Amino acid sequence: MKYIKIPFLLIWRLWFYLLMIITVIVLSPFLLLFSFKEEHYHIFWKVARILSKILVYGMGFRLDFETEENIHPDKSYMFCPNHASIMDPFVLIALSKNPIVFVGKKELAKIPVFGFFYKRVVIMVDRSNPKSRKRVYEMAKKRLHGGVSMAIFPEGLVPTEDVILSPFKKGAFSLAIEFDIPIVPQVYYDCKRLFSWDVLKGGFGIFRVRQHNFISTKEMSIDEMENLRDKTFDLIYNDLANDIEYMKDTNRKK
């Protein structure tokens, strides 16, 4: 069985990149057309959702989305999911009807084809450049209107298999306070298990996602940023840790 599974997983992983390239090429005229002007971003987002759903469902996954509080279509939010897999951004895009602007590393702009559109719609951060933080604030201020939200994976990286949740960086929380927008904690339970960076692990399955009650930043000062960060971290960490224990108990009973 081991010799059958490994070749299948390698082919399946190769299919992901092939599916991404084909989908981006097919949708590229629309992605290009609606990425030039900010007023067209709502339309661009609809095309991006089509792309994301093709990738998620085309890889044999399904989405099970549980939400404790619903998004208001005319308000802006700061989405803060845990980062577990390359599939995470596509899951978030597929789930959100309202457009979101991502803040991400500039290194991803180097990826062929994908990087071309990435540069047009993502606020890129250069951590080696002190002026980059100011640029992020300026660009975010232009984007956050008409129901457009922001998303930052606060870990800043995809942690290794043995790490439940890496420490959060400050960026998402300082921005949320600066623009007086609530934090939306999202927990991705299965992305690491079903589509980790290890190409010899994973498989078809259901991505369970839980959207917790929003954490308000109203009337918060920047001095409260670390408390906001820690509160969000504890919420997501405890949820992930409890789920891991639940999965272990379930497997032991089988």
N, C-alpha and C positions, 0 to 999 in steps of 0.2 A: 504493500500500500504506500509506503514511503516513497518508492521510486515513481509511482504514478502521480503522487501529490506534488512533488517538487517541480517536475516539468510543467504541470498544469498551472501552478502558481507563477512560474516564470512567464508563460504565455499570457496569462491573465494580466500580469503587471505590464507586459509589453502592449497589450490591448489598451490599457489606460492611456498611455502616451499616444498611441495611434489614434484612439478615439478623440483625444484632446486636439491633436493637430488637424484631423479631418473636420471636426466641428468648428474650430476657430477659422479655418480656411473658408468653409461654407458660409459662416456667418460674418466673415470679415467685412464685406461691403456695408452691412448694417452697423457693425461695431465701429467702423471707420467713420461712416457718415454721421452718426449720432455722438461721437466723442469729441468733435471739434468745438462745439459750443456748450457752455454750462447749462443753458436753458433747455438743451435736448437730453440732459442726463437722465431724466425720468424715462425717456424712450430707450436710451442705451441700457438702462437697468432691466427693462423688460427682455431685451435681447440677451443680456448677461444671465438672466434667470433661466432662459431656454437652454443656454449653453450648460449651465450648472446642473440642471435637471437631467440633461442628456448624459452628463458624466456620472452623476450619482446613480441614476436608474440603469444606465447602460453598463455599469460595472456590477450590476446585480444586487444593489442595495435598495432598501426601502427606508422611509423616514417615519418615525413615531415621535410626534412633537407634542409635548405637554407644556402648557403655559399657565402660570398663576396670575398673570396680569397681561392685558392686551395692549398692543401698540395703538396709539392715537394717530390717525393718518396725517394730521397737520402739525405734529410736534416732532422735535429732534431728540435723539437719544444717543448715548454712548454704549455700544454693544461691547461686552467684555466676556468672550468665551475662553475656556481653557484650550490650549493648543496641543493637539495629540497626533495630528496626521496632516498630510498634504491635502486631504479631502475637506478639512475644516472650512476654508473659505467658501468652497462650493456648496457645502451644507448650509452655511449662513445665508448665502445669496439665494439659494433655492427656497429657503423658508421665509424670506422677507419680501413682502409685496412693496413696501416702501423703500426707496433708494437709499443706499448706504455708501459712504465714501470711506475707503480703507486708508489707514496710515500704516505703511510698510517699509521694509528695508529696501534701499536702492539697489542692492545686489541682485534682486529678482528681476530687475529690468534687463539683465544680460541674457535671460532665457530666450532662445530664438522664437519668433512669432508671438508667443505669449507676452514677452517683454515689451513689444511694440505697443500693445494696448495697455499694458500695466502702467507704463509711463504716463499715459493720457488720463487715467482715471484714479490713480492712487497718489496720495500725498506721500512722497518718498522722504525717508529720514536717513541722513548720513550721520551716524553716531560719532564719527571722527571729526565732524565739523561743528564747532560750538554755535555757529550761526544757523544751523539747521533747525534748531528748536524754534527760533523766531520765525523762520519761514513756514513751519508747520502751523503756527498760530495764525499767521496772516492768510494762508490758504484755507484753513478751516473756517475762518471768519467769513470768507467769501462763499463757502459751500453750504454752511448751515442755515438754510432757509427753505421754506416751502415743503417742510416735511422730510428733508434730507437729514440723515443721521450719520454718525461716525462709528467705525469699528476698529478696535485695536486688540490684538491678542497680547494681554498684559505681561505674559511670561517673556515675550520677545524672542522665543525660540521654541522648538519642539523638544521637550525633555526626553531623556533616555527611558527605556522600557521600565526600569525599576523605580522611576520617580513619579509619584502621583501628580504633583503639581509643583512647578518651579516658582521661585519667588517672583512677585510682581514688580515690574518697573513702574515709575511714577507717572509716565506720560499721559496715559488714559485718564487718570484721576485729576491731574492738574488741569487738563483740558476740559473735563466735565465741570469742574468748579468754575473755571474761567468763563465758560459759556452757559453756565447755569442749566445744564441738561442732566437728567437722571441716568444713573448707571443701570444697564440691563445685564444682569449676570446670567449667562447661559452655560449649561453643563453638557458636554459631549461625552457620553459614557463609553461608546463602542468604537469610535474612529481608530483609536490606537490598537485595539484588539483585532479589528477586521481589516485595517489597512495601515499598518505601521510602516516604518522606514525599512524594516527587515523584509526583503522580498520573498523570503521563505516562510513568512507567516501571513495569516489572514484568510479571507474567504467571504463568500456571500453572506448577507445577514441584514439585520435591522439596525439602523443608527437611531438610538434613543437620545432625544434632546429634551432637556428641561429648562424652561425659561422661568426664573424666579421672579418674585415681586421686585419691582424697581427700587433702587436706593436713591433717594432724593439728595440733590446737592444744593437745594434752595437755601439761600442765606449762609452758605458755608464760606469760610475764608480759606485761603491757601494754606494757612497753618493747620487746618484740619485734614489736609490731603493724605497724610500717612494713616490716620485713623480710617479714612474712607477706603484706602487701599487695603488695609489689613482686614477690614470688615468684609470686603468683597472676596478677598483671598480665603478667609475662614469659611465663608458660606460655600464656595465652590469646592474647597478642599474636603470639608466634612461630608458633602454630598458624594463626592467621588470615593472617599474612603469607605463610607457606609455601603455604597453600591458594590465595591470590591469584596467586602465581607459577606454581603448578601449572595453574591455570585459564588463565592467559595463554599458557603453553607449549602447552596442549592446543588452544586456539583458533588459535594460529599454525600448528599442524600440519594443521589442517583445510583 
